[in-house]
């Protein structure tokens, strides 16, 4: 029996009659040489293929979670930097205000009353 070497499927077609080694698996889209085997070999290949797919899916979920956590951390760092920048600006304004002379303070107070 003809078996796909990637997924163990028997659902394979010989796609180019002029080239005996080019087959196509209808289940996993594999294209290339095919193997001859029995049910036992097909089952082993299929089990390995399904395990590989589960691992890849798990890795993909982990990568997405890691990416989301990284973006969250970057956003938190950005917010912290913005807050820190605002605090620094406010502190500079206060320092600037402290440098005012008594006359300048009185003048500003007079402006506020008007």
FENCORTA-V449609 format. One record per pair of residues at least 6 apart in sequence whose ideal C-beta (glycine too) atoms are under 7 Angstrom apart, sorted by the first residue. I is the first residue (numbers start at 1). J is the second residue. D is the distance in whole Angstrom. If there is no record, write none. Layout:
BEGIN
i=(I;I)
j=(J;J)
d=(D;D)
END
This chain:
BEGIN
i=(1;1;1;1;2;2;2;2;3;3;3;3;3;3;3;4;4;4;4;4;4;5;5;5;6;6;6;6;7;7;7;7;7;7;7;8;8;8;8;8;9;9;9;10;11;11;11;12;12;12;12;12;13;13;13;14;15;15;15;16;21;22;22;23;23;23;24)
j=(10;36;37;38;10;12;34;36;10;34;35;37;41;42;45;12;25;27;28;30;34;34;35;45;25;28;30;49;25;27;28;30;45;46;49;42;43;45;46;49;25;27;28;42;25;26;27;23;24;25;26;34;23;24;26;23;22;23;24;22;33;31;32;32;33;34;31)
d=(6;7;6;7;7;5;5;6;6;7;5;5;6;5;7;5;4;7;6;5;7;7;5;7;7;5;4;6;6;6;4;7;7;6;4;4;7;3;3;6;5;4;7;7;7;4;5;5;7;5;7;6;7;5;7;6;6;7;5;5;5;7;7;7;7;4;5)
END
